[in-house]
Amino acid sequence: MQQGKVKVTLGGISASMLSCLWGRAQLSKEYSSLFYDAKAVELSEKIDYDLSTSDVPPFVAIWFNISRKVNRPEFRLGTLRAKQFDDRAKVYIAEHPHASVINIAAGLDTTFYRVDNGLIHWYDLDLPAVIDVRRQLLPEPDRVTYIAKSLLDPGWCKDIKHTEDGVFMIAGGALGWFDKSEVEQFFLMLADNFPGGEIVFDAISRLGGSLRTWMDMFPPEQRETMRAAWMEALKDWWEKAPQNQKDKLNDMIAELKTPTKPNGKEWSDLEAWWDQLGEKEGEEVVRDLMTAFRGGTGMWALEDVNEFTRWDNRIAVLDQFPLYRNIPRDSVSADMRRFMDYSDKSGGSNIIHLRL
Ligand SMILES: C[S@@+](CC[C@H](N)C(=O)[O-])C[C@H]1O[C@@H](n2cnc3c(N)ncnc32)[C@H](O)[C@@H]1O
């Protein structure tokens, strides 16, 4: 444990909030012209990010190790969704200075500090274990209320007390963890409770949802380097991970319906097995492992933006655009520029803005 730092131990998908906070803090330090969040930097300094000895689920620990080891800014660029949310939130707040803004699945997100006008009412909603951590690291300031409930629990809608000047919601890295019917129920619940309100969120498409095809967001000439770096980071995780995490991963692999299985339970066995999988099999493996990791539910991905209106004709699509649209490219490296351009062209990650 790092001296004086807080070790955040969270099970399930909640631990993924650490990657998001870390990503925003790193981006702020490395590319402040793209995005800057002083509060995220401050908060991030308080956290012991060594997940290798903790009991967070293997996938979260692996992803995090990969993002930190493969020292490529592309791994943190996804957190630029926050910049897109900020722009939309600021416009809404300018028109509705006393609005209620709800940060759904807030984790340790600090958007409030970036967009506050001194008048809005802000709500950060997340699961009780996360809200406990949030309270410990970042006590509720004035005009901010933390709500310790599941986003699927309609009970939280009644906790929003100030709706007279409109309701604006953001949901970053949130909806992809649920299955389609849960996401549909969630939007119906919002339309019932916040008519006229708006929500901005990120939505990955089927393409962005797979690790193999995620690699396709890198321009072809970068893929082999990325893949090699990725495997190296995975190996590094393996070497440090507690045995129970390795066992969990091996158990999940044993349950897969793949034509082949690793010959043993050591790193070399897993690596040899992974290397011989075809492109399509590899994609299925990652998808099935992700599903097993989340306890068997499907992973919602955006197919067609008109689906929201089909679910409920009170919902109107105000905008849909690729994640990096309008993010200035002039101050970043050529690789980053290519990555953003390529990602936007592939349509893997999108920002959606709806009116309820
Ligand atoms: C990838 S993190 C994103 C956190 C934050 N929005 C950000 O951008 O930093 C996913 C978040 O979803 C939260 N979450 C997962 N299931 C949830 C649920 N049923 N209700 C509310 N939050 C949930 C997790 O606890 C976690 O904080």
The ligand as an SDF file (V2000), in Angstrom:
LIG
                    3D

 27 29  0  0  0  0  0  0  0  0999 V2000
  -17.2080    3.0110  -15.6230 C   0  0  0  0  0  0  0  0  0  0  0  0
  -17.7600    3.6380  -14.0690 S   0  0  0  0  0  0  0  0  0  0  0  0
  -18.1740    5.3020  -14.5150 C   0  0  0  0  0  0  0  0  0  0  0  0
  -18.1790    6.2340  -13.3490 C   0  0  0  0  0  0  0  0  0  0  0  0
  -18.4030    7.7140  -13.7080 C   0  0  0  0  0  0  0  0  0  0  0  0
  -19.5900    7.9520  -14.4760 N   0  0  0  0  0  0  0  0  0  0  0  0
  -17.2020    8.2660  -14.4340 C   0  0  0  0  0  0  0  0  0  0  0  0
  -17.3100    8.5810  -15.6120 O   0  0  0  0  0  0  0  0  0  0  0  0
  -16.1500    8.3920  -13.7910 O   0  0  0  0  0  0  0  0  0  0  0  0
  -19.3220    2.8240  -13.9060 C   0  0  0  0  0  0  0  0  0  0  0  0
  -20.1060    3.2420  -12.6790 C   0  0  0  0  0  0  0  0  0  0  0  0
  -21.4150    2.6380  -12.7590 O   0  0  0  0  0  0  0  0  0  0  0  0
  -21.8080    2.3890  -11.4400 C   0  0  0  0  0  0  0  0  0  0  0  0
  -22.9190    1.4480  -11.4160 N   0  0  0  0  0  0  0  0  0  0  0  0
  -22.9020    0.1570  -11.7720 C   0  0  0  0  0  0  0  0  0  0  0  0
  -24.1120   -0.3850  -11.5990 N   0  0  0  0  0  0  0  0  0  0  0  0
  -24.9100    0.5910  -11.1120 C   0  0  0  0  0  0  0  0  0  0  0  0
  -26.2760    0.6530  -10.7240 C   0  0  0  0  0  0  0  0  0  0  0  0
  -27.0670   -0.4130  -10.7960 N   0  0  0  0  0  0  0  0  0  0  0  0
  -26.7370    1.8310  -10.2860 N   0  0  0  0  0  0  0  0  0  0  0  0
  -25.9530    2.9250  -10.2030 C   0  0  0  0  0  0  0  0  0  0  0  0
  -24.6590    2.9230  -10.5500 N   0  0  0  0  0  0  0  0  0  0  0  0
  -24.1480    1.7740  -11.0050 C   0  0  0  0  0  0  0  0  0  0  0  0
  -20.5590    1.8290  -10.8190 C   0  0  0  0  0  0  0  0  0  0  0  0
  -20.6480    1.7590   -9.4170 O   0  0  0  0  0  0  0  0  0  0  0  0
  -19.5180    2.7810  -11.3540 C   0  0  0  0  0  0  0  0  0  0  0  0
  -19.3440    3.8820  -10.5100 O   0  0  0  0  0  0  0  0  0  0  0  0
  1  2  1  0
  2  3  1  0
  2 10  1  0
  3  4  1  0
  4  5  1  0
  5  6  1  0
  5  7  1  0
  7  8  2  0
  7  9  1  0
 10 11  1  0
 11 12  1  0
 11 26  1  0
 12 13  1  0
 13 14  1  0
 13 24  1  0
 14 15  1  0
 14 23  1  0
 15 16  2  0
 16 17  1  0
 17 18  1  0
 17 23  2  0
 18 19  1  0
 18 20  2  0
 20 21  1  0
 21 22  2  0
 22 23  1  0
 24 25  1  0
 24 26  1  0
 26 27  1  0
M  CHG  2   2   1   9  -1
M  END
$$$$
